């Protein structure tokens, strides 16, 4: 049985992390994934990337994306025991902006204070991802030992 989670719980987990895997489709309809570093702002994810990167081109051609966020789990005082990572997965719609088109707050958070170089900014794009539908989770909002039972570890939450 899949547990029903609150969207607030999932958004809080998204805000705590910074790494995810972005899935997209090429112009030739080939699936591709890439690791990304993101920030959350106003219930959207933002990624900075160079304008000439292939992920920027793929998203401009097909804005449908997926995100999978792995969340490491460990037993306190026994880190050598392997625990599967918890996950949050969702589909979304992406838009690509020039770095100068997003707010200063978003740019500062993405660049972590390194946005002072105008040459570097000119070569950057920002990808905005708006989650759609539901978050699908594994191991979110449950005790660590319950992750052994898939029927208890699986969850869903509305995006909104």
Secondary structure, 3 states (H helix, E strand, C coil): CCEECCHHHHHHHHHHCCEEEEEEECCCCCEEEEEEECEEECCEEEEEEECCCHHHHHHHHCCEEEEEEEECCCECCECCCCCCCEEEEEEEEEEEEEHHHCCHHHHHHHHCCCCCCHHHHHCEEEEEEEEEEEEEEECCCCCHHHHHCHHHHEEEEECC
